[in-house]
Amino acid sequence: MNIQINGRMVPLDDSLRDTPLLYILRNDLALNGPKYGCGLGECGACTVLIDGVTARSCSVNAASVVGKSVTTLEGIGNAEHLHPVQQGFIDEQAAQCGYCTNGMIMTLVALFEREPQADEQTIKQELAFNLCRCGTHIEILRAAERAKQ
Ligand code: FES
């Protein structure tokens, strides 16, 4: 079984077919951007893009992404060339504990691909299912606005 992750074809043992994608990303491929939060598809900490659409990687098994393109936080930018959403989070110091940050960023990346000038109401609706328990919501919204510029 081969799956495409961040533009690279990754061979995986067939025994991993039913394994949650999140476990493979973190445990087998050392892609630790996606976080394990609830494990139930509810918190958004594990968000990745599958063919450009947000998905909860804790609730998707490996076999279901064969033939599709998976993008993780590590695939949207790097230390030399951060994605504008990543840069916005840094500039606005939009993380406290940082556990939700992956999901917030990946959700905004997908939104701005579809709708580069999404208004605040749309941004709030899009982020509504990414849980943050620290309270950096204002900074996260500022980071989103900054990323649009
Ligand atoms: Fe996947 Fe919470 S860990 S949605």
Backbone and ligand atoms as CSV (ligand in chain L), in Angstrom:
chain,resi,resn,atom,element,x,y,z
A,1,MET,N,N,0.857,-1.183,0.000
A,1,MET,CA,C,0.000,0.000,0.000
A,1,MET,C,C,0.898,1.240,0.000
A,2,ASN,N,N,0.598,2.172,-0.909
A,2,ASN,CA,C,1.338,3.439,-0.958
A,2,ASN,C,C,0.368,4.583,-0.722
A,3,ILE,N,N,0.781,5.533,0.086
A,3,ILE,CA,C,-0.041,6.726,0.229
A,3,ILE,C,C,0.831,7.970,-0.003
A,4,GLN,N,N,0.199,8.981,-0.584
A,4,GLN,CA,C,0.934,10.211,-0.894
A,4,GLN,C,C,0.780,11.203,0.250
A,5,ILE,N,N,1.915,11.546,0.838
A,5,ILE,CA,C,1.888,12.471,1.971
A,5,ILE,C,C,2.871,13.601,1.707
A,6,ASN,N,N,2.371,14.819,1.731
A,6,ASN,CA,C,3.196,16.008,1.488
A,6,ASN,C,C,3.991,15.872,0.193
A,7,GLY,N,N,3.329,15.346,-0.840
A,7,GLY,CA,C,3.932,15.255,-2.158
A,7,GLY,C,C,4.856,14.078,-2.371
A,8,ARG,N,N,4.975,13.198,-1.388
A,8,ARG,CA,C,5.902,12.061,-1.479
A,8,ARG,C,C,5.109,10.767,-1.351
A,9,MET,N,N,5.401,9.802,-2.201
A,9,MET,CA,C,4.745,8.503,-2.077
A,9,MET,C,C,5.419,7.726,-0.948
A,10,VAL,N,N,4.605,7.258,-0.004
A,10,VAL,CA,C,5.141,6.564,1.167
A,10,VAL,C,C,4.643,5.115,1.155
A,11,PRO,N,N,5.551,4.150,1.059
A,11,PRO,CA,C,5.124,2.750,1.107
A,11,PRO,C,C,4.813,2.339,2.542
A,12,LEU,N,N,3.689,1.662,2.717
A,12,LEU,CA,C,3.300,1.205,4.056
A,12,LEU,C,C,2.916,-0.264,3.987
A,13,ASP,N,N,3.192,-0.974,5.065
A,13,ASP,CA,C,2.828,-2.380,5.131
A,13,ASP,C,C,1.302,-2.524,5.086
A,14,ASP,N,N,0.831,-3.523,4.374
A,14,ASP,CA,C,-0.616,-3.732,4.246
A,14,ASP,C,C,-1.294,-3.985,5.589
A,15,SER,N,N,-0.533,-4.413,6.572
A,15,SER,CA,C,-1.121,-4.656,7.898
A,15,SER,C,C,-1.643,-3.355,8.526
A,16,LEU,N,N,-1.250,-2.209,7.953
A,16,LEU,CA,C,-1.669,-0.917,8.514
A,16,LEU,C,C,-2.950,-0.378,7.873
A,17,ARG,N,N,-3.563,-1.167,7.013
A,17,ARG,CA,C,-4.744,-0.686,6.266
A,17,ARG,C,C,-5.821,-0.079,7.157
A,18,ASP,N,N,-6.082,-0.724,8.292
A,18,ASP,CA,C,-7.164,-0.253,9.164
A,18,ASP,C,C,-6.682,0.696,10.261
A,19,THR,N,N,-5.418,1.033,10.225
A,19,THR,CA,C,-4.855,1.901,11.268
A,19,THR,C,C,-5.250,3.351,10.996
A,20,PRO,N,N,-5.661,4.074,12.033
A,20,PRO,CA,C,-5.962,5.498,11.824
A,20,PRO,C,C,-4.767,6.241,11.217
A,21,LEU,N,N,-5.063,7.079,10.234
A,21,LEU,CA,C,-4.009,7.841,9.571
A,21,LEU,C,C,-3.169,8.614,10.585
A,22,LEU,N,N,-3.801,9.160,11.600
A,22,LEU,CA,C,-3.069,9.943,12.611
A,22,LEU,C,C,-1.941,9.132,13.240
A,23,TYR,N,N,-2.208,7.860,13.553
A,23,TYR,CA,C,-1.180,7.031,14.191
A,23,TYR,C,C,0.005,6.839,13.246
A,24,ILE,N,N,-0.300,6.649,11.973
A,24,ILE,CA,C,0.776,6.442,10.994
A,24,ILE,C,C,1.603,7.712,10.847
A,25,LEU,N,N,0.911,8.846,10.750
A,25,LEU,CA,C,1.631,10.116,10.602
A,25,LEU,C,C,2.578,10.332,11.775
A,26,ARG,N,N,2.058,10.182,12.979
A,26,ARG,CA,C,2.858,10.497,14.168
A,26,ARG,C,C,3.856,9.387,14.533
A,27,ASN,N,N,3.383,8.142,14.533
A,27,ASN,CA,C,4.216,7.054,15.055
A,27,ASN,C,C,5.182,6.474,14.034
A,28,ASP,N,N,4.749,6.421,12.769
A,28,ASP,CA,C,5.594,5.778,11.761
A,28,ASP,C,C,6.374,6.782,10.925
A,29,LEU,N,N,5.832,7.984,10.748
A,29,LEU,CA,C,6.460,8.940,9.838
A,29,LEU,C,C,7.006,10.180,10.554
A,30,ALA,N,N,6.864,10.240,11.864
A,30,ALA,CA,C,7.375,11.367,12.663
A,30,ALA,C,C,6.842,12.712,12.177
A,31,LEU,N,N,5.616,12.707,11.660
A,31,LEU,CA,C,4.956,13.966,11.299
A,31,LEU,C,C,4.063,14.333,12.484
A,32,ASN,N,N,4.591,15.161,13.361
A,32,ASN,CA,C,3.939,15.413,14.644
A,32,ASN,C,C,3.136,16.711,14.688
A,33,GLY,N,N,2.937,17.329,13.520
A,33,GLY,CA,C,2.055,18.497,13.462
A,33,GLY,C,C,0.658,18.127,13.927
A,34,PRO,N,N,0.027,17.133,13.314
A,34,PRO,CA,C,-1.298,16.696,13.780
A,34,PRO,C,C,-1.203,16.117,15.196
A,35,LYS,N,N,-2.133,16.528,16.051
A,35,LYS,CA,C,-2.102,16.096,17.452
A,35,LYS,C,C,-3.231,15.111,17.751
A,36,TYR,N,N,-2.980,14.260,18.738
A,36,TYR,CA,C,-4.037,13.381,19.236
A,36,TYR,C,C,-4.751,14.099,20.375
A,37,GLY,N,N,-6.016,14.452,20.145
A,37,GLY,CA,C,-6.806,15.091,21.200
A,37,GLY,C,C,-7.847,14.133,21.719
A,38,CYS,N,N,-8.986,14.094,21.040
A,38,CYS,CA,C,-10.094,13.249,21.504
A,38,CYS,C,C,-10.054,11.848,20.907
A,39,GLY,N,N,-9.485,11.720,19.709
A,39,GLY,CA,C,-9.490,10.419,19.028
A,39,GLY,C,C,-10.858,10.026,18.506
A,40,LEU,N,N,-11.788,10.954,18.520
A,40,LEU,CA,C,-13.178,10.651,18.153
A,40,LEU,C,C,-13.695,11.537,17.015
A,41,GLY,N,N,-12.817,12.298,16.414
A,41,GLY,CA,C,-13.254,13.160,15.317
A,41,GLY,C,C,-13.976,14.413,15.769
A,42,GLU,N,N,-13.786,14.817,17.022
A,42,GLU,CA,C,-14.582,15.933,17.529
A,42,GLU,C,C,-13.802,17.207,17.857
A,43,CYS,N,N,-12.510,17.090,18.139
A,43,CYS,CA,C,-11.800,18.284,18.624
A,43,CYS,C,C,-11.042,19.042,17.538
A,44,GLY,N,N,-10.645,18.345,16.485
A,44,GLY,CA,C,-9.951,18.998,15.367
A,44,GLY,C,C,-8.441,19.074,15.506
A,45,ALA,N,N,-7.884,18.603,16.609
A,45,ALA,CA,C,-6.434,18.714,16.807
A,45,ALA,C,C,-5.632,17.934,15.760
A,46,CYS,N,N,-6.247,16.912,15.195
A,46,CYS,CA,C,-5.544,16.010,14.265
A,46,CYS,C,C,-5.771,16.377,12.801
A,47,THR,N,N,-6.304,17.563,12.534
A,47,THR,CA,C,-6.734,17.909,11.174
A,47,THR,C,C,-5.587,17.867,10.162
A,48,VAL,N,N,-5.866,17.252,9.027
A,48,VAL,CA,C,-4.980,17.264,7.858
A,48,VAL,C,C,-5.851,17.636,6.661
A,49,LEU,N,N,-5.223,17.794,5.501
A,49,LEU,CA,C,-5.968,17.996,4.265
A,49,LEU,C,C,-5.891,16.716,3.448
A,50,ILE,N,N,-7.020,16.277,2.946
A,50,ILE,CA,C,-7.061,15.148,2.014
A,50,ILE,C,C,-7.656,15.679,0.726
A,51,ASP,N,N,-6.829,15.669,-0.321
A,51,ASP,CA,C,-7.206,16.309,-1.592
A,51,ASP,C,C,-7.690,17.731,-1.345
A,52,GLY,N,N,-7.021,18.430,-0.435
A,52,GLY,CA,C,-7.293,19.840,-0.183
A,52,GLY,C,C,-8.457,20.133,0.750
A,53,VAL,N,N,-9.108,19.084,1.236
A,53,VAL,CA,C,-10.270,19.258,2.111
A,53,VAL,C,C,-9.892,18.813,3.518
A,54,THR,N,N,-10.341,19.561,4.535
A,54,THR,CA,C,-9.982,19.185,5.904
A,54,THR,C,C,-10.577,17.824,6.272
A,55,ALA,N,N,-9.791,17.069,7.033
A,55,ALA,CA,C,-10.241,15.758,7.499
A,55,ALA,C,C,-9.632,15.502,8.863
A,56,ARG,N,N,-10.353,14.749,9.669
A,56,ARG,CA,C,-9.866,14.386,11.005
A,56,ARG,C,C,-9.073,13.087,10.874
A,57,SER,N,N,-7.773,13.180,10.970
A,57,SER,CA,C,-6.940,12.018,10.667
A,57,SER,C,C,-7.070,10.903,11.700
A,58,CYS,N,N,-7.663,11.199,12.858
A,58,CYS,CA,C,-7.887,10.136,13.850
A,58,CYS,C,C,-9.027,9.223,13.425
A,59,SER,N,N,-9.852,9.713,12.511
A,59,SER,CA,C,-11.064,8.989,12.145
A,59,SER,C,C,-11.042,8.498,10.699
A,60,VAL,N,N,-9.869,8.488,10.101
A,60,VAL,CA,C,-9.706,8.048,8.713
A,60,VAL,C,C,-8.674,6.934,8.723
A,61,ASN,N,N,-8.992,5.791,8.121
A,61,ASN,CA,C,-7.958,4.751,8.131
A,61,ASN,C,C,-7.056,4.871,6.901
A,62,ALA,N,N,-5.914,4.243,6.989
A,62,ALA,CA,C,-4.882,4.404,5.958
A,62,ALA,C,C,-5.396,3.978,4.591
A,63,ALA,N,N,-6.122,2.877,4.527
A,63,ALA,CA,C,-6.565,2.356,3.226
A,63,ALA,C,C,-7.455,3.363,2.504
A,64,SER,N,N,-8.173,4.180,3.263
A,64,SER,CA,C,-9.118,5.100,2.627
A,64,SER,C,C,-8.436,6.288,1.955
A,65,VAL,N,N,-7.136,6.481,2.182
A,65,VAL,CA,C,-6.452,7.597,1.522
A,65,VAL,C,C,-5.529,7.130,0.396
A,66,VAL,N,N,-5.561,5.848,0.085
A,66,VAL,CA,C,-4.802,5.366,-1.076
A,66,VAL,C,C,-5.365,6.050,-2.321
A,67,GLY,N,N,-4.462,6.605,-3.139
A,67,GLY,CA,C,-4.895,7.293,-4.357
A,67,GLY,C,C,-5.276,8.748,-4.126
A,68,LYS,N,N,-5.158,9.200,-2.877
A,68,LYS,CA,C,-5.466,10.600,-2.564
A,68,LYS,C,C,-4.193,11.301,-2.087
A,69,SER,N,N,-4.287,12.604,-1.954
A,69,SER,CA,C,-3.135,13.388,-1.542
A,69,SER,C,C,-3.356,13.915,-0.125
A,70,VAL,N,N,-2.472,13.522,0.784
A,70,VAL,CA,C,-2.571,13.960,2.183
A,70,VAL,C,C,-1.561,15.082,2.424
A,71,THR,N,N,-2.025,16.152,3.036
A,71,THR,CA,C,-1.116,17.252,3.399
A,71,THR,C,C,-1.210,17.481,4.897
A,72,THR,N,N,-0.057,17.508,5.549
A,72,THR,CA,C,-0.026,17.798,6.980
A,72,THR,C,C,0.556,19.202,7.192
A,73,LEU,N,N,0.577,19.615,8.435
A,73,LEU,CA,C,1.156,20.924,8.772
A,73,LEU,C,C,2.571,21.054,8.203
A,74,GLU,N,N,3.303,19.955,8.208
A,74,GLU,CA,C,4.687,19.981,7.718
A,74,GLU,C,C,4.753,20.224,6.214
A,75,GLY,N,N,3.628,20.010,5.521
A,75,GLY,CA,C,3.626,20.108,4.066
A,75,GLY,C,C,3.189,21.456,3.526
A,76,ILE,N,N,2.786,22.370,4.396
A,76,ILE,CA,C,2.276,23.655,3.879
A,76,ILE,C,C,3.337,24.751,3.886
A,77,GLY,N,N,4.434,24.535,4.577
A,77,GLY,CA,C,5.493,25.533,4.625
A,77,GLY,C,C,6.689,24.943,5.353
A,78,ASN,N,N,7.772,25.708,5.389
A,78,ASN,CA,C,8.934,25.249,6.164
A,78,ASN,C,C,9.568,26.458,6.838
A,79,ALA,N,N,10.641,26.224,7.555
A,79,ALA,CA,C,11.235,27.299,8.358
A,79,ALA,C,C,11.642,28.494,7.503
A,80,GLU,N,N,12.050,28.230,6.255
A,80,GLU,CA,C,12.479,29.332,5.378
A,80,GLU,C,C,11.286,30.024,4.729
A,81,HIS,N,N,10.246,29.249,4.433
A,81,HIS,CA,C,9.081,29.793,3.732
A,81,HIS,C,C,7.807,29.345,4.440
A,82,LEU,N,N,7.450,30.056,5.486
A,82,LEU,CA,C,6.229,29.711,6.209
A,82,LEU,C,C,5.015,30.044,5.359
A,83,HIS,N,N,3.961,29.273,5.540
A,83,HIS,CA,C,2.676,29.617,4.925
A,83,HIS,C,C,2.175,30.897,5.600
A,84,PRO,N,N,1.483,31.779,4.866
A,84,PRO,CA,C,0.989,33.028,5.484
A,84,PRO,C,C,0.161,32.781,6.756
A,85,VAL,N,N,-0.564,31.673,6.821
A,85,VAL,CA,C,-1.337,31.394,8.045
A,85,VAL,C,C,-0.380,31.064,9.199
A,86,GLN,N,N,0.647,30.307,8.926
A,86,GLN,CA,C,1.644,30.018,9.974
A,86,GLN,C,C,2.293,31.317,10.452
A,87,GLN,N,N,2.662,32.178,9.482
A,87,GLN,CA,C,3.303,33.443,9.847
A,87,GLN,C,C,2.346,34.308,10.665
A,88,GLY,N,N,1.068,34.286,10.288
A,88,GLY,CA,C,0.074,35.059,11.031
A,88,GLY,C,C,-0.017,34.597,12.483
A,89,PHE,N,N,0.021,33.294,12.709
A,89,PHE,CA,C,-0.046,32.770,14.075
A,89,PHE,C,C,1.167,33.200,14.894
A,90,ILE,N,N,2.322,33.235,14.250
A,90,ILE,CA,C,3.531,33.671,14.965
A,90,ILE,C,C,3.443,35.162,15.271
A,91,ASP,N,N,3.093,35.936,14.252
A,91,ASP,CA,C,3.063,37.394,14.424
A,91,ASP,C,C,2.053,37.818,15.488
A,92,GLU,N,N,0.935,37.100,15.576
A,92,GLU,CA,C,-0.100,37.459,16.546
A,92,GLU,C,C,0.019,36.666,17.847
A,93,GLN,N,N,1.042,35.837,17.943
A,93,GLN,CA,C,1.245,34.984,19.135
A,93,GLN,C,C,-0.067,34.271,19.486
A,94,ALA,N,N,-0.590,33.573,18.480
A,94,ALA,CA,C,-1.930,32.997,18.589
A,94,ALA,C,C,-1.945,31.591,19.180
A,95,ALA,N,N,-0.925,31.230,19.914
A,95,ALA,CA,C,-0.941,29.939,20.599
A,95,ALA,C,C,-0.692,30.147,22.078
A,96,GLN,N,N,-1.407,29.388,22.901
A,96,GLN,CA,C,-1.074,29.377,24.329
A,96,GLN,C,C,-0.452,28.021,24.608
A,97,CYS,N,N,-1.270,26.978,24.809
A,97,CYS,CA,C,-0.640,25.651,24.943
A,97,CYS,C,C,-0.232,25.121,23.568
A,98,GLY,N,N,-0.919,25.550,22.508
A,98,GLY,CA,C,-0.546,25.167,21.150
A,98,GLY,C,C,-1.152,23.865,20.655
A,99,TYR,N,N,-1.925,23.198,21.500
A,99,TYR,CA,C,-2.421,21.875,21.089
A,99,TYR,C,C,-3.425,21.955,19.945
A,100,CYS,N,N,-4.210,23.010,19.909
A,100,CYS,CA,C,-5.209,23.158,18.835
A,100,CYS,C,C,-4.638,23.797,17.585
A,101,THR,N,N,-3.417,24.329,17.677
A,101,THR,CA,C,-2.895,25.192,16.617
A,101,THR,C,C,-2.857,24.492,15.265
A,102,ASN,N,N,-2.423,23.231,15.248
A,102,ASN,CA,C,-2.396,22.498,13.980
A,102,ASN,C,C,-3.756,22.541,13.296
A,103,GLY,N,N,-4.800,22.215,14.043
A,103,GLY,CA,C,-6.132,22.157,13.454
A,103,GLY,C,C,-6.618,23.517,12.998
A,104,MET,N,N,-6.334,24.544,13.794
A,104,MET,CA,C,-6.733,25.901,13.419
A,104,MET,C,C,-6.049,26.311,12.116
A,105,ILE,N,N,-4.754,26.062,12.033
A,105,ILE,CA,C,-4.000,26.467,10.846
A,105,ILE,C,C,-4.475,25.697,9.624
A,106,MET,N,N,-4.612,24.379,9.745
A,106,MET,CA,C,-4.994,23.585,8.567
A,106,MET,C,C,-6.404,23.958,8.090
A,107,THR,N,N,-7.275,24.259,9.028
A,107,THR,CA,C,-8.637,24.664,8.664
A,107,THR,C,C,-8.616,25.992,7.908
A,108,LEU,N,N,-7.802,26.926,8.377
A,108,LEU,CA,C,-7.712,28.225,7.698
A,108,LEU,C,C,-7.027,28.097,6.337
A,109,VAL,N,N,-6.028,27.239,6.238
A,109,VAL,CA,C,-5.364,27.036,4.938
A,109,VAL,C,C,-6.389,26.552,3.913
A,110,ALA,N,N,-7.207,25.578,4.303
A,110,ALA,CA,C,-8.219,25.051,3.372
A,110,ALA,C,C,-9.253,26.130,3.038
A,111,LEU,N,N,-9.667,26.897,4.039
A,111,LEU,CA,C,-10.649,27.957,3.797
A,111,LEU,C,C,-10.111,28.987,2.807
A,112,PHE,N,N,-8.892,29.471,3.034
A,112,PHE,CA,C,-8.354,30.530,2.172
A,112,PHE,C,C,-8.035,30.022,0.765
A,113,GLU,N,N,-7.815,28.720,0.613
A,113,GLU,CA,C,-7.669,28.167,-0.741
A,113,GLU,C,C,-8.986,28.331,-1.508
A,114,ARG,N,N,-10.091,28.081,-0.811
A,114,ARG,CA,C,-11.412,28.185,-1.450
A,114,ARG,C,C,-11.871,29.624,-1.555
A,115,GLU,N,N,-11.553,30.388,-0.502
A,115,GLU,CA,C,-12.136,31.723,-0.354
A,115,GLU,C,C,-11.073,32.650,0.256
A,116,PRO,N,N,-10.194,33.182,-0.601
A,116,PRO,CA,C,-9.037,33.937,-0.084
A,116,PRO,C,C,-9.418,35.146,0.770
A,117,GLN,N,N,-10.582,35.727,0.520
A,117,GLN,CA,C,-10.977,36.918,1.289
A,117,GLN,C,C,-12.181,36.610,2.183
A,118,ALA,N,N,-12.218,35.429,2.739
A,118,ALA,CA,C,-13.316,35.037,3.626
A,118,ALA,C,C,-13.504,36.088,4.726
A,119,ASP,N,N,-14.763,36.433,5.008
A,119,ASP,CA,C,-14.997,37.457,6.039
A,119,ASP,C,C,-14.947,36.816,7.443
A,120,GLU,N,N,-15.006,37.685,8.457
A,120,GLU,CA,C,-14.816,37.207,9.829
A,120,GLU,C,C,-15.873,36.179,10.230
A,121,GLN,N,N,-17.099,36.422,9.783
A,121,GLN,CA,C,-18.167,35.489,10.126
A,121,GLN,C,C,-17.886,34.093,9.558
A,122,THR,N,N,-17.418,34.063,8.323
A,122,THR,CA,C,-17.090,32.786,7.685
A,122,THR,C,C,-15.927,32.112,8.409
A,123,ILE,N,N,-14.930,32.897,8.782
A,123,ILE,CA,C,-13.777,32.349,9.501
A,123,ILE,C,C,-14.232,31.731,10.829
A,124,LYS,N,N,-15.087,32.447,11.542
A,124,LYS,CA,C,-15.584,31.933,12.831
A,124,LYS,C,C,-16.363,30.639,12.635
A,125,GLN,N,N,-17.207,30.613,11.609
A,125,GLN,CA,C,-17.989,29.385,11.349
A,125,GLN,C,C,-17.061,28.222,11.031
A,126,GLU,N,N,-16.026,28.512,10.248
A,126,GLU,CA,C,-15.108,27.452,9.825
A,126,GLU,C,C,-14.326,26.889,11.012
A,127,LEU,N,N,-13.986,27.777,11.959
A,127,LEU,CA,C,-13.169,27.346,13.106
A,127,LEU,C,C,-14.019,26.816,14.263
A,128,ALA,N,N,-15.332,26.864,14.114
A,128,ALA,CA,C,-16.211,26.531,15.245
A,128,ALA,C,C,-16.017,25.098,15.751
A,129,PHE,N,N,-15.566,24.217,14.887
A,129,PHE,CA,C,-15.424,22.815,15.312
A,129,PHE,C,C,-13.974,22.447,15.623
A,130,ASN,N,N,-13.130,23.460,15.754
A,130,ASN,CA,C,-11.773,23.247,16.247
A,130,ASN,C,C,-11.747,23.792,17.674
A,131,LEU,N,N,-11.588,22.907,18.625
A,131,LEU,CA,C,-11.705,23.313,20.024
A,131,LEU,C,C,-10.393,23.885,20.555
A,132,CYS,N,N,-10.506,25.029,21.248
A,132,CYS,CA,C,-9.383,25.644,21.959
A,132,CYS,C,C,-9.870,25.901,23.374
A,133,ARG,N,N,-9.154,25.381,24.340
A,133,ARG,CA,C,-9.593,25.549,25.730
A,133,ARG,C,C,-8.752,26.568,26.473
A,134,CYS,N,N,-7.754,27.150,25.795
A,134,CYS,CA,C,-6.926,28.148,26.471
A,134,CYS,C,C,-7.593,29.513,26.437
A,135,GLY,N,N,-8.069,29.898,25.256
A,135,GLY,CA,C,-8.692,31.214,25.157
A,135,GLY,C,C,-7.919,32.195,24.309
A,136,THR,N,N,-7.227,31.718,23.274
A,136,THR,CA,C,-6.536,32.648,22.383
A,136,THR,C,C,-7.388,32.958,21.148
A,137,HIS,N,N,-8.683,32.897,21.323
A,137,HIS,CA,C,-9.574,33.065,20.165
A,137,HIS,C,C,-9.371,34.395,19.449
A,138,ILE,N,N,-9.188,35.470,20.206
A,138,ILE,CA,C,-9.007,36.788,19.592
A,138,ILE,C,C,-7.735,36.793,18.748
A,139,GLU,N,N,-6.652,36.252,19.303
A,139,GLU,CA,C,-5.388,36.234,18.562
A,139,GLU,C,C,-5.495,35.349,17.318
A,140,ILE,N,N,-6.249,34.247,17.430
A,140,ILE,CA,C,-6.430,33.357,16.273
A,140,ILE,C,C,-7.169,34.104,15.159
A,141,LEU,N,N,-8.178,34.869,15.517
A,141,LEU,CA,C,-8.909,35.644,14.501
A,141,LEU,C,C,-8.014,36.720,13.895
A,142,ARG,N,N,-7.176,37.332,14.720
A,142,ARG,CA,C,-6.240,38.328,14.186
A,142,ARG,C,C,-5.234,37.673,13.237
A,143,ALA,N,N,-4.784,36.482,13.606
A,143,ALA,CA,C,-3.837,35.760,12.739
A,143,ALA,C,C,-4.477,35.452,11.395
A,144,ALA,N,N,-5.749,35.083,11.421
A,144,ALA,CA,C,-6.459,34.789,10.169
A,144,ALA,C,C,-6.554,36.047,9.318
A,145,GLU,N,N,-6.889,37.175,9.944
A,145,GLU,CA,C,-6.983,38.426,9.191
A,145,GLU,C,C,-5.627,38.795,8.597
A,146,ARG,N,N,-4.582,38.616,9.363
A,146,ARG,CA,C,-3.235,38.958,8.890
A,146,ARG,C,C,-2.849,38.079,7.702
A,147,ALA,N,N,-3.254,36.813,7.748
A,147,ALA,CA,C,-2.891,35.882,6.675
A,147,ALA,C,C,-3.534,36.263,5.347
A,148,LYS,N,N,-4.632,36.986,5.411
A,148,LYS,CA,C,-5.332,37.375,4.182
A,148,LYS,C,C,-4.612,38.512,3.457
A,149,GLN,N,N,-3.734,39.247,4.166
A,149,GLN,CA,C,-3.133,40.462,3.599
A,149,GLN,C,C,-2.005,40.134,2.612
L,1,FES,FE1,FE,-9.043,13.755,15.908
L,1,FES,FE2,FE,-9.859,15.020,18.125
L,1,FES,S1,S,-8.052,13.836,17.824
L,1,FES,S2,S,-10.723,15.115,16.142
